[in-house]
Amino acid sequence: MLHRIFPTSLDNQFPGQKIALYVFFALTALTLWRSQHHLFAHDGGAQSIASIPLDTYSINAAETVVGIFGLWGLSQLVIGLIYLLAAIRYRALIPFLYLLFTLEYAMRLWVGANKTIETAGTAPGSMINLPFMIAGVVLFALSVWRRKEMS
């Protein structure tokens, strides 16, 4: 099992269930799309998506929040490019990346419960944390569950 999570050789072999591979492609596209929005939207998505009431903040505070969202977009871009590299060339890493994905969304749940962020409504990101964490567990399991060989 550990060899499926931490492969000794980084090749393009994905022994898990095909559905986990196809969902990984979609996850890669979603991550890259989200990153560009946080990087290039005028508000970094802070108000337009996350419903943080930037217009009630001082200019300096609002610019700080937008800057933080831009940095978040940069980290999402890096993650998305790693996902893309794995999807194209190093599919043996996909189980490990699903493990990290699951950990990220579990930690988002924890952060959301322990560090509140003022919003004018319910941010979509906060609503997807639990479903994405659960999906991550299922997809991780599917990614390490070996396919039956076709004869």
C-alpha positions in Angstrom: 0.0 0.0 0.0 2.8 2.5 0.9 4.4 1.9 -2.5 1.1 3.1 -4.1 1.1 6.3 -2.1 4.9 6.9 -2.2 6.1 5.2 -5.4 9.7 4.2 -5.7 9.7 5.2 -9.4 7.9 8.2 -10.8 6.4 6.8 -14.0 3.2 7.3 -15.9 1.5 4.1 -14.6 -1.8 4.6 -12.7 -2.9 1.3 -11.2 -6.0 2.7 -9.5 -9.6 2.8 -10.8 -10.1 4.7 -14.0 -12.8 6.9 -12.5 -10.2 8.3 -10.0 -7.9 9.2 -12.9 -10.7 11.0 -14.9 -11.8 12.9 -11.8 -8.2 13.9 -11.3 -8.2 15.5 -14.7 -11.3 17.5 -13.8 -9.8 18.5 -10.4 -6.7 19.7 -12.3 -8.7 21.9 -14.6 -10.8 23.2 -11.6 -7.7 24.1 -9.6 -6.1 25.9 -12.6 -9.3 27.8 -13.3 -9.7 28.9 -9.6 -6.1 30.0 -9.5 -6.4 32.3 -12.5 -9.5 33.9 -11.0 -7.8 34.6 -7.6 -4.8 36.0 -9.5 -6.5 38.2 -12.1 -9.9 39.2 -10.8 -9.9 42.9 -9.6 -10.9 41.8 -6.1 -9.1 38.4 -6.2 -12.5 36.8 -5.8 -12.7 38.1 -2.2 -16.0 40.0 -2.6 -17.3 38.7 -6.0 -17.1 35.1 -4.9 -16.3 34.8 -1.2 -18.7 37.6 -0.3 -16.2 39.4 2.0 -17.6 42.9 2.3 -14.5 44.7 1.0 -16.5 47.9 0.4 -17.0 48.3 4.2 -13.2 48.1 4.9 -10.7 50.8 4.7 -8.8 51.0 1.4 -5.6 49.6 3.0 -7.5 46.7 4.6 -9.4 45.9 1.4 -6.1 45.9 -0.6 -4.5 43.6 2.0 -7.4 41.1 1.6 -7.2 41.3 -2.2 -3.4 40.8 -2.0 -3.8 37.7 0.2 -6.4 36.3 -2.2 -3.9 36.9 -5.0 -1.2 35.0 -3.1 -3.7 32.2 -2.6 -4.3 32.1 -6.3 -0.5 31.8 -6.8 -0.4 28.8 -4.5 -3.3 27.3 -6.3 -1.5 27.8 -9.6 1.6 26.0 -8.2 -0.6 23.1 -7.0 -2.5 23.1 -10.3 0.7 22.9 -12.3 1.9 20.0 -10.1 -1.5 18.3 -10.7 -1.1 18.9 -14.5 2.5 17.4 -14.5 1.2 14.4 -12.6 -1.8 14.0 -15.0 0.5 14.2 -18.1 3.7 12.6 -17.1 3.8 11.2 -13.5 0.5 9.5 -12.8 2.1 7.3 -10.2 1.9 10.4 -7.9 -1.9 10.7 -8.1 -2.7 8.7 -5.0 -0.2 10.9 -3.0 -1.8 14.1 -4.5 -5.3 12.8 -3.5 -4.0 12.4 0.0 -2.7 16.0 0.0 -6.0 17.2 -1.5 -8.0 15.4 1.3 -5.7 16.9 4.0 -6.1 20.4 2.5 -9.8 20.3 2.6 -9.8 18.7 6.1 -7.6 21.6 7.3 -9.9 24.1 5.5 -12.7 22.8 7.7 -10.6 23.2 10.8 -9.5 26.7 9.8 -13.1 27.7 9.0 -14.2 26.5 12.5 -11.3 28.2 14.3 -10.6 31.4 12.4 -13.7 33.1 11.3 -13.8 35.4 8.3 -16.5 38.1 8.0 -18.7 37.5 5.0 -21.9 39.1 3.7 -23.3 35.7 2.7 -22.2 32.1 2.6 -19.0 31.7 0.6 -19.1 28.8 -1.9 -15.7 27.8 -0.8 -16.9 27.2 2.8 -19.8 25.0 1.5 -17.5 22.7 -0.5 -15.0 21.9 2.2 -16.8 18.9 3.7 -18.0 17.4 0.4 -14.5 17.8 -1.1 -12.9 16.2 1.9 -15.2 13.2 1.7 -14.7 13.0 -2.1 -11.0 13.1 -1.5 -11.2 10.1 0.8 -13.2 8.2 -1.7 -11.0 9.2 -4.6 -7.8 8.4 -2.7 -9.2 4.9 -1.9 -10.1 4.4 -5.6 -6.7 5.6 -6.7 -4.9 2.9 -4.6 -7.4 0.2 -5.3 -5.8 -1.9 -8.1 -7.7 -2.5 -11.2 -8.3 -6.1 -12.3 -6.0 -6.9 -15.3 -7.8 -7.6 -18.5 -7.0 -11.0 -20.1 
